[in-house]
């Protein structure tokens, strides 16, 4: 059973790293909206392409308050919740199986 526990532990660690990288992508994407970036820049296109589909779904339910977009903040909170709940749950299950 320790092999399955190690597998779950590895999955939890990889998921944690993916969530952390995506949080930084959301932060950088939000920061570049403060300047006027070139929309044809490949980095800007990657940042927009990787965050806008998720942010758009949040914006549908969240009105803009005073011209400030809170959707990146909400997304980061949701990602931290998933990180704390799902990843820690997988880690705990992996620890108990070992």
N, CA and C atoms as a LAMMPS dump frame, in Angstrom:
ITEM: TIMESTEP
0
ITEM: NUMBER OF ATOMS
294
ITEM: BOX BOUNDS ff ff ff
-5.0000000000000000e+02 5.0000000000000000e+02
-5.0000000000000000e+02 5.0000000000000000e+02
-5.0000000000000000e+02 5.0000000000000000e+02
ITEM: ATOMS id mol type element x y z
1 1 1 N 0.81 -1.203 0
2 1 2 C 0 0 0
3 1 3 C 0.856 1.271 0
4 2 1 N 2.109 1.129 0.404
5 2 2 C 2.958 2.314 0.47
6 2 3 C 3.199 2.916 -0.913
7 3 1 N 3.12 2.081 -1.958
8 3 2 C 3.314 2.594 -3.316
9 3 3 C 2.169 3.535 -3.672
10 4 1 N 0.936 3.151 -3.341
11 4 2 C -0.213 4.017 -3.611
12 4 3 C -0.131 5.293 -2.78
13 5 1 N 0.356 5.198 -1.556
14 5 2 C 0.544 6.379 -0.719
15 5 3 C 1.577 7.323 -1.307
16 6 1 N 2.656 6.754 -1.814
17 6 2 C 3.672 7.596 -2.457
18 6 3 C 3.14 8.24 -3.73
19 7 1 N 2.325 7.494 -4.472
20 7 2 C 1.717 8.049 -5.679
21 7 3 C 0.807 9.225 -5.336
22 8 1 N -0.04 9.057 -4.316
23 8 2 C -0.915 10.168 -3.909
24 8 3 C -0.109 11.363 -3.402
25 9 1 N 0.965 11.102 -2.678
26 9 2 C 1.831 12.192 -2.212
27 9 3 C 2.468 12.941 -3.366
28 10 1 N 2.904 12.206 -4.382
29 10 2 C 3.5 12.846 -5.553
30 10 3 C 2.476 13.655 -6.327
31 11 1 N 1.273 13.107 -6.473
32 11 2 C 0.195 13.841 -7.163
33 11 3 C -0.126 15.123 -6.407
34 12 1 N -0.165 15.04 -5.078
35 12 2 C -0.451 16.227 -4.267
36 12 3 C 0.631 17.285 -4.458
37 13 1 N 1.888 16.881 -4.492
38 13 2 C 2.986 17.841 -4.669
39 13 3 C 2.954 18.492 -6.046
40 14 1 N 2.706 17.689 -7.071
41 14 2 C 2.646 18.246 -8.435
42 14 3 C 1.468 19.201 -8.552
43 15 1 N 0.319 18.833 -7.982
44 15 2 C -0.847 19.711 -8.014
45 15 3 C -0.568 21.013 -7.27
46 16 1 N 0.126 20.928 -6.164
47 16 2 C 0.502 22.127 -5.412
48 16 3 C 1.389 23.052 -6.254
49 17 1 N 2.372 22.478 -6.951
50 17 2 C 3.257 23.294 -7.784
51 17 3 C 2.498 23.931 -8.95
52 18 1 N 1.591 23.193 -9.566
53 18 2 C 0.805 23.733 -10.679
54 18 3 C -0.061 24.887 -10.197
55 19 1 N -0.685 24.733 -9.042
56 19 2 C -1.532 25.805 -8.503
57 19 3 C -0.692 27.035 -8.188
58 20 1 N 0.488 26.849 -7.607
59 20 2 C 1.349 27.988 -7.28
60 20 3 C 1.806 28.726 -8.537
61 21 1 N 2.164 27.995 -9.571
62 21 2 C 2.571 28.632 -10.828
63 21 3 C 1.406 29.399 -11.431
64 22 1 N 0.209 28.816 -11.396
65 22 2 C -0.95 29.498 -11.97
66 22 3 C -1.316 30.744 -11.171
67 23 1 N -1.119 30.717 -9.857
68 23 2 C -1.353 31.92 -9.049
69 23 3 C -0.42 33.036 -9.502
70 24 1 N 0.832 32.713 -9.758
71 24 2 C 1.772 33.739 -10.237
72 24 3 C 1.405 34.23 -11.628
73 25 1 N 0.903 33.342 -12.471
74 25 2 C 0.458 33.768 -13.802
75 25 3 C -0.706 34.744 -13.677
76 26 1 N -1.638 34.483 -12.763
77 26 2 C -2.773 35.388 -12.55
78 26 3 C -2.285 36.733 -12.015
79 27 1 N -1.345 36.714 -11.088
80 27 2 C -0.812 37.963 -10.529
81 27 3 C -0.12 38.786 -11.612
82 28 1 N 0.722 38.147 -12.408
83 28 2 C 1.428 38.876 -13.468
84 28 3 C 0.45 39.392 -14.509
85 29 1 N -0.559 38.589 -14.835
86 29 2 C -1.561 39.027 -15.799
87 29 3 C -2.33 40.242 -15.281
88 30 1 N -2.632 40.258 -13.989
89 30 2 C -3.329 41.407 -13.412
90 30 3 C -2.43 42.642 -13.388
91 31 1 N -1.156 42.447 -13.133
92 31 2 C -0.235 43.589 -13.083
93 31 3 C -0.011 44.217 -14.453
94 32 1 N 0.004 43.404 -15.507
95 32 2 C 0.24 44.002 -16.823
96 32 3 C -0.964 44.773 -17.329
97 33 1 N -2.124 44.608 -16.699
98 33 2 C -3.277 45.408 -17.119
99 33 3 C -3.128 46.869 -16.672
100 34 1 N -2.208 47.147 -15.762
101 34 2 C -1.988 48.515 -15.306
102 34 3 C -1.226 49.341 -16.323
103 35 1 N -0.533 48.684 -17.224
104 35 2 C 0.183 49.373 -18.305
105 35 3 C -0.519 49.019 -19.614
106 36 1 N -0.079 49.611 -20.673
107 36 2 C -0.683 49.327 -21.976
108 36 3 C 0.241 48.374 -22.744
109 37 1 N 0.087 47.05 -22.518
110 37 2 C 1.005 46.109 -23.177
111 37 3 C 0.65 45.913 -24.642
112 38 1 N 1.633 45.505 -25.404
113 38 2 C 1.427 45.192 -26.811
114 38 3 C 0.614 43.904 -26.907
115 39 1 N -0.597 43.944 -27.486
116 39 2 C -1.429 42.736 -27.528
117 39 3 C -0.862 41.637 -28.421
118 40 1 N 0.12 41.951 -29.25
119 40 2 C 0.718 40.948 -30.126
120 40 3 C 1.982 40.321 -29.546
121 41 1 N 2.386 40.766 -28.371
122 41 2 C 3.531 40.186 -27.691
123 41 3 C 3.167 38.763 -27.276
124 42 1 N 4.032 37.784 -27.552
125 42 2 C 3.699 36.399 -27.227
126 42 3 C 3.513 36.149 -25.727
127 43 1 N 4.25 36.861 -24.903
128 43 2 C 4.096 36.68 -23.453
129 43 3 C 2.741 37.202 -23.006
130 44 1 N 2.354 38.367 -23.513
131 44 2 C 1.055 38.938 -23.168
132 44 3 C -0.065 38.035 -23.677
133 45 1 N 0.098 37.504 -24.863
134 45 2 C -0.92 36.599 -25.415
135 45 3 C -1.034 35.329 -24.583
136 46 1 N 0.101 34.8 -24.119
137 46 2 C 0.056 33.615 -23.262
138 46 3 C -0.65 33.921 -21.948
139 47 1 N -0.294 35.048 -21.317
140 47 2 C -0.906 35.404 -20.043
141 47 3 C -2.409 35.605 -20.181
142 48 1 N -2.804 36.322 -21.211
143 48 2 C -4.236 36.542 -21.439
144 48 3 C -4.957 35.239 -21.785
145 49 1 N -4.337 34.444 -22.637
146 49 2 C -4.968 33.197 -23.054
147 49 3 C -5.112 32.184 -21.932
148 50 1 N -4.204 32.231 -20.971
149 50 2 C -4.272 31.268 -19.878
150 50 3 C -5.132 31.735 -18.709
151 51 1 N -5.406 33.042 -18.617
152 51 2 C -6.198 33.524 -17.478
153 51 3 C -7.593 34.01 -17.854
154 52 1 N -7.758 34.545 -19.037
155 52 2 C -9.05 35.142 -19.395
156 52 3 C -10.226 34.166 -19.391
157 53 1 N -10.08 32.914 -19.842
158 53 2 C -11.259 32.023 -19.775
159 53 3 C -11.778 31.823 -18.357
160 54 1 N -10.877 31.738 -17.387
161 54 2 C -11.306 31.55 -16.002
162 54 3 C -11.816 32.865 -15.42
163 55 1 N -11.094 33.943 -15.686
164 55 2 C -11.515 35.242 -15.153
165 55 3 C -12.853 35.687 -15.737
166 56 1 N -13.112 35.333 -16.984
167 56 2 C -14.38 35.699 -17.613
168 56 3 C -15.554 35.061 -16.881
169 57 1 N -15.395 33.81 -16.475
170 57 2 C -16.474 33.13 -15.75
171 57 3 C -16.738 33.783 -14.401
172 58 1 N -15.689 34.264 -13.761
173 58 2 C -15.868 34.95 -12.475
174 58 3 C -16.495 36.318 -12.697
175 59 1 N -16.081 37.015 -13.747
176 59 2 C -16.618 38.357 -14.024
177 59 3 C -18.111 38.334 -14.332
178 60 1 N -18.611 37.228 -14.859
179 60 2 C -20.05 37.141 -15.156
180 60 3 C -20.879 37.273 -13.888
181 61 1 N -20.356 36.791 -12.768
182 61 2 C -21.102 36.811 -11.509
183 61 3 C -20.683 37.928 -10.571
184 62 1 N -19.578 38.574 -10.868
185 62 2 C -19.039 39.592 -9.983
186 62 3 C -19.047 40.948 -10.688
187 63 1 N -19.868 41.882 -10.226
188 63 2 C -19.869 43.197 -10.884
189 63 3 C -18.604 43.98 -10.532
190 64 1 N -18.213 44.859 -11.44
191 64 2 C -17.053 45.716 -11.179
192 64 3 C -17.462 46.811 -10.203
193 65 1 N -16.673 46.995 -9.174
194 65 2 C -16.971 47.983 -8.14
195 65 3 C -16.067 49.189 -8.347
196 66 1 N -16.62 50.268 -8.827
197 66 2 C -15.85 51.492 -9.004
198 66 3 C -14.764 51.376 -10.05
199 67 1 N -14.949 50.536 -11.039
200 67 2 C -13.961 50.375 -12.095
201 67 3 C -12.807 49.456 -11.73
202 68 1 N -12.894 48.817 -10.576
203 68 2 C -11.841 47.901 -10.138
204 68 3 C -12.307 46.473 -10.382
205 69 1 N -11.459 45.69 -11.027
206 69 2 C -11.775 44.305 -11.327
207 69 3 C -11.246 43.409 -10.204
208 70 1 N -12.152 42.81 -9.455
209 70 2 C -11.768 41.946 -8.347
210 70 3 C -11.676 40.476 -8.734
211 71 1 N -11.882 40.153 -10.006
212 71 2 C -11.878 38.75 -10.413
213 71 3 C -10.521 38.065 -10.204
214 72 1 N -9.373 38.718 -10.439
215 72 2 C -8.112 38.028 -10.123
216 72 3 C -7.969 37.71 -8.633
217 73 1 N -8.429 38.609 -7.791
218 73 2 C -8.367 38.379 -6.348
219 73 3 C -9.237 37.189 -5.952
220 74 1 N -10.445 37.118 -6.499
221 74 2 C -11.353 36.005 -6.211
222 74 3 C -10.752 34.694 -6.714
223 75 1 N -10.157 34.72 -7.909
224 75 2 C -9.539 33.516 -8.459
225 75 3 C -8.374 33.051 -7.591
226 76 1 N -7.572 33.971 -7.111
227 76 2 C -6.455 33.599 -6.244
228 76 3 C -6.973 32.998 -4.936
229 77 1 N -8.037 33.57 -4.385
230 77 2 C -8.625 32.995 -3.17
231 77 3 C -9.138 31.58 -3.426
232 78 1 N -9.794 31.369 -4.559
233 78 2 C -10.285 30.038 -4.899
234 78 3 C -9.132 29.054 -5.087
235 79 1 N -8.068 29.502 -5.729
236 79 2 C -6.914 28.625 -5.922
237 79 3 C -6.244 28.271 -4.597
238 80 1 N -6.162 29.236 -3.675
239 80 2 C -5.612 28.935 -2.359
240 80 3 C -6.509 27.959 -1.606
241 81 1 N -7.821 28.106 -1.757
242 81 2 C -8.742 27.165 -1.115
243 81 3 C -8.522 25.753 -1.657
244 82 1 N -8.429 25.629 -2.974
245 82 2 C -8.186 24.309 -3.578
246 82 3 C -6.847 23.759 -3.101
247 83 1 N -5.849 24.622 -3.027
248 83 2 C -4.535 24.189 -2.566
249 83 3 C -4.604 23.696 -1.126
250 84 1 N -5.264 24.446 -0.276
251 84 2 C -5.326 24.056 1.133
252 84 3 C -6.221 22.846 1.353
253 85 1 N -7.318 22.756 0.646
254 85 2 C -8.264 21.671 0.897
255 85 3 C -7.879 20.398 0.148
256 86 1 N -7.802 20.466 -1.153
257 86 2 C -7.584 19.263 -1.963
258 86 3 C -6.172 18.723 -1.783
259 87 1 N -5.186 19.593 -1.89
260 87 2 C -3.805 19.132 -1.807
261 87 3 C -3.504 18.603 -0.406
262 88 1 N -3.952 19.303 0.614
263 88 2 C -3.703 18.804 1.974
264 88 3 C -4.461 17.52 2.24
265 89 1 N -5.659 17.391 1.699
266 89 2 C -6.415 16.152 1.864
267 89 3 C -5.691 14.991 1.194
268 90 1 N -5.205 15.2 -0.022
269 90 2 C -4.445 14.152 -0.696
270 90 3 C -3.175 13.806 0.072
271 91 1 N -2.511 14.814 0.609
272 91 2 C -1.293 14.572 1.381
273 91 3 C -1.596 13.778 2.639
274 92 1 N -2.666 14.118 3.32
275 92 2 C -3.05 13.391 4.534
276 92 3 C -3.425 11.953 4.232
277 93 1 N -4.174 11.744 3.157
278 93 2 C -4.52 10.374 2.771
279 93 3 C -3.26 9.584 2.444
280 94 1 N -2.334 10.213 1.72
281 94 2 C -1.08 9.544 1.37
282 94 3 C -0.273 9.196 2.627
283 95 1 N -0.263 10.113 3.588
284 95 2 C 0.484 9.868 4.828
285 95 3 C -0.125 8.716 5.623
286 96 1 N -1.46 8.646 5.658
287 96 2 C -2.126 7.589 6.438
288 96 3 C -2.018 6.23 5.752
289 97 1 N -1.892 6.215 4.433
290 97 2 C -1.771 4.944 3.729
291 97 3 C -0.381 4.334 3.922
292 98 1 N 0.627 5.187 4.032
293 98 2 C 2.012 4.683 4.129
294 98 3 C 2.224 3.866 5.336
